[in-house]
Amino acid sequence: MKESQHVEWKEFWRDEYLKWICGFANADGGTLVIGRNDKGVVTGLKNAGKLLKDIPNKVRDILGIMVDVNLREREGKETLEIVVEPY
């Protein structure tokens, strides 16, 4: 999966990435991958389990939409894929 109009990589989670989720929802949808740097290298997440619970609730409470958050393991490191459908 490469970065594109529908895929964005971020090294770690920040609440400001809710803007990306909102943008995907207002367009054709997309996937935000947390745990990869801008070059596509898997950096992993130390707190993936906590984020797996926190992110869907935060998106629902702030944006009023539902997203799928999937835990993935790549190269022995955990990443999260936030799949946003168009709204």
KAVEN-V932293 format. One line per field, one symbol per residue. ss: DSSP state (a for helix, b for strand, c for the rest). A space follows every 10 residues. Layout:
BEGIN
ss: ???
END
This chain:
BEGIN
ss: cccbccbbbb ccccaaaaaa aaaaaacccb bbbbcbcccc cbcccccaaa aaaaaaaaaa aaaccccbbb bbbbccbbbb bbbbccc
END
